[in-house]
Amino acid sequence: MGLIEKLLKQDKAALTNRPTAEVEIERLSKLIGEPCIIKVQALSMKQMRELRDFYTKTEWREVQKNGQKVKEKIEVVDEYRLGLEAIVEATIEPDLKDGRLREKFKTEVPSDIVEEMFLPGEIKKLGDKIGELAGEGKEETQAEIDEEIKN
């Protein structure tokens, strides 16, 4: 049986299901006296494209070409805001869009909550887990690959 036939036998929901994971934020666990578990899921390609489009702007910059200054149109992505918003969109629990959290942090922008509530390393930990769920893996060095094969 070929791959297409095997895929066709699967339920569409199972094929399109986005994986989830739990990330403990140890600092907040100590603060609240119980595990602070953040549940996240992989973002869909559509969600990532929409976020990237929203946080991309076009700028004109002067560059040197053939000894002359010319203006060139470039696209600039605000990777920082994109990353914060990706965490908001990928977080299932707690709902970072909850009005009570927005009221507590005095903001209407959920990504501001991420920026204020989590430390930089915690934000990186969440972002790394979301990327991992989306199929982004860390690049292995040849030495790491050789070591895996050896073991």
N, C-alpha and C positions, 0 to 999 in steps of 0.2 A: 504494500500500500504506500502510495506517495505522500509527501508532506501535505499537499493540498487536500487530499482525501482525509487525512488525519485532522487537519484544521477544521474542515467542514463538519466533522463529527462532533466537534466541541460546541457547547452552548456559547452564543455570542457574548453574553454577560461575563462568562468566565474568561473569554479572550480579551475583553476590554476592561476587566477589573483592574483597578490600580492598587498596588500593594500598599500596606500600611506598616508602621512601626511605632514603637514607644521609645521616648528619650527621657531619661530622668535628669532633672536639673537639681544637682545635689545641694547647691546653695539654698534654693527655695525649699527643698525637702527639709533641711535643718530648720529653716525659718517657720514653716507651717507645722512641723512636728510629724509629718507623714510623707511618704514618697510623692514628689511633685512630678507626675508623669505627663509629658506632653505627647499626644498622639498625632502623628503626621501621616500624610499619604503622598504618593507620587503625584506630581502635577501632570495634566494631559499636555500634549503638544500644543493644542489650541490655547490652553491657559497660558503656557509659556510664551507663545507667539504674541498673544494679546498684551501680556505684561511687558514684553520686550518692545513692542510697538509703542505702548504708552510712555515708556521711559526712554525713548529714543527721540532726539531732536536733531534737526539739520542746522549746521553752522557753516558760515563762510570764513575761511581762514586764508591768510596770505602765505604763499609758499614760493620758494625759488624754483623756477623752471627755466632752463637754458639761460641762466644769468639774469632773468627778469622776475620781478615780483608779480605774481598772478593770484587771483582769488580762486579758491577751490572749495567746492561744496563737499562737506564730510558729515557723516552721521556720528553722533556722540551718544553713547548709552550711559545713563546714570546707573552704574552697576550697584552702587550702594542702596539706592531706593528700590531698585529692582529686586535685590536680595531680600530686603525687609518685607516687601510686598509679597514675594514668593512664600515667605514663611507664614504670613497671614493667610494666604490662600490655601496652603498645604496643611495648616493646622486644623485638625478635626476637634480636638479637645485640649484645652478649653477653647471655646469660640472667642477668638480675639476681636470679633466684631460686636460682641455683646455690649449692649448699651450701658450696663453697670460698670464694665471695665473702662469704657470710654468716659463715663462720668467720673470715675475715680481718678483717671489720669488727665482729666479735663482736656479731652481732645475728641474730635470727630474722625480722626485719621488713625485707623487701627495699626498701621505700621509705626506710628509714634509710640504706641504701647510696647511693641517689640523692642524698639530702640531704648526705651526707658527701663523696662522691666528686666531685660536680659543683659548680661555682661557680654563684651565682645566674643569671648571664648564660647559662651553659651549660644550666641547667635551663629557662630561658625559651626558648632556641634549640630545644631538644628539644620542649618543649610547643607552640611555634609550628608546628613542622614536623608534629607529630601532628595538630594542629588543621587545618592546611592540607590534609593527606591526607584528613581527614574532611569536607572541603568547606567549612570555615570560611575565609572570605577576609577580608582587611582591607577596611574600608569605604573606598571611594574618595570623595574630595571632588569636588564639581562641577568644580573647576578641573582635577583630574586626568583626569576623564572628557572634558572639553572638549579637553584637550591630546592625549589618545589619538585622539579623533575627527579633530582637525586633522592629526595625523601619519598 
